[in-house]
């Protein structure tokens, strides 16, 4: 972070075993289950050609 003057990183945690900790775990599980990689698409909306 020292290389980026003016930038700040805040980190928050929840008390282990608390309702907040459980909700954060649930939120994290949604984020990981929602990530579905898709192929890159060109301007036409079709995947890029695989020219050799």
HELIX and SHEET records of a PDB file:
HELIX    1   1 UNK A   19  UNK A   34  1                                  16    
END                                                                             
